[in-house]
């Protein structure tokens, strides 16, 4: 292969390699950003669920307190002659 043909092939291949490299870099950066956004969304969801869990635990405590009071009242009513 002579030098002119090699130079001609390099003129075609080099820009293509640069283009492919740029496309891959943009794709990788986009994927990284997408994964970051997804991770942040999962973190926000986990925080909301933790807050809901705290609220639900407090509600269960209140319901148990109320249940104990109602059981005591029922026991008093049943114990009356």
Residue pairs with C-beta under 8 A, 6 or more apart in sequence:
none
